[in-house]
Amino acid sequence: MNRHVIEFEGITVRKGNNLLLDNISLSVSSTEFVGIIGPNGAGKTTLLNVIAGFEQFSGTLSLFGHQESRKRDRQTRLRIGYVPQLFQIDPAFPILASEAVVTGSIGRLGLFRSPGREEMERAMRLMEMMRMAHLADRPLGQLSGGERQKVSLARAILQQPDILLMDEPTANLDIAVQKEVLDLICEIHTRQDLTLLLVTHDVTMLPAAMRRAVLLDNGKKIYDGDIDTAMSSETLSRLFQYPLETFDRNGKRFVSYD
């Protein structure tokens, strides 16, 4: 049985009078792929930020079997990768896509070492595996949103994390690009043996490898279990407070809106 790499016990996050997470308890095992799903404002990003060490919280959080406060030691930080919703870059900033990817190695190198030939070779091998080597010499600011998101994903993978947190990684992308990015995430999960947590509010576009869903609403956990049950018409309609119908066609799940 896989060991738990993330354990929440009664995790609560408050910002002023706002309750962002309300007494959340959950455990995630090594190599699981978990979807954190809910409407905007449900507390999904806050949950990722607690794991990453970006949020103050009350309750008990354990990572890799060790109880954590907000402050992470360097070794724990290196074991957690983060892919934000948007990879912002000034179009005039003079950095190539390959150079952006290789910055993922800086944390493991330490303050007084710069990435060298070995790190660049690792970055290029990773970009080839992710079918994005053709982007290596392009200025980052000239890439499309989908291409920048692939660079962000590659940068996080080069860090060699054990846990990868992804916050709406396909937001604002065209449908075809969303599918390409999600397929890439599934391939990475298979090849890298990572524990993945992916935040989304879009139930029409979920990775095929995601088998567990945690549903959040107003900071509360309302469901945690098999994704097929989570994606039922009744559960989704209650979560999003709107009538939704789910149906299968040729082994694929679809969601329709009235």
C-alpha positions, 0 to 999 in steps of 0.5 A: 500500500502506498504511503501518504505523502500529504495529510491534512487534519482539520486544516482551516485558513482565514483571511480577515472575516473570510473563511477560505478553508473550513476544517479540511481533512484528507490524505494523498498517497504517493503517485496518486493523481487527484483533481481538486474541483469546484467553482471559483472561490471554493478554496482550491488554490488556497489548498495548493498554497497550504501544501506549497507553504504560501498560506498561514493555516491552523490544523495539522499538515504532514508532508512525506511523513513529517509535520509541517508549519507554513515555513518549509525547509529547503529539502521539502521545498525541492520535493514540491513543484508548482505550475501556476495558472498563468506563466507571466512574462514580459515580452521584452525580457531576453530569455529563451524557452530552454533557458526558462526550463533550465531555471528549474534546476537552480533550487537543487544546485544551490545559491552559489552554482549556476546551471551548466552543460549537464543541466542544459542537456537534462532540460533538452532531453526533457523538452524532447520527451515533452515534444517541445524541443522545437521551442528551445531557441524561441524567446519566451515572450514570443510563445503562445499561451499554450507553449508558455504553459508547456515551458512552465510544466517542463521547468517544474519537472526539471526540479525533480519534485515528488509532488506536482501542484497544478493550478488551472494549467489549461485555463484560457487555452484553446480546446485543442491546446487544453487537450494537448497539455492534459495528455502531456500531464498524463504522460508525465504522471506515468513516466515520472511516478509523481503525485499530482494535484490538479486544480480545475473548475472545468469539468468538461476537460479532465485528464484521463489518468485522474481517478480521484476527485476532491470537491470543494465548495465555499471552503468545505470538502463535500466529496472525496472519492472515485471520479466517476461518482464525483462527475455524476449529474446530481453531484455536479449540479449540486456543486455548481448550483446549476443543472448539469447532465453527464453522459458517456459516448465511446468511452468518453465523458461529456457534460451538457448544460441546459 
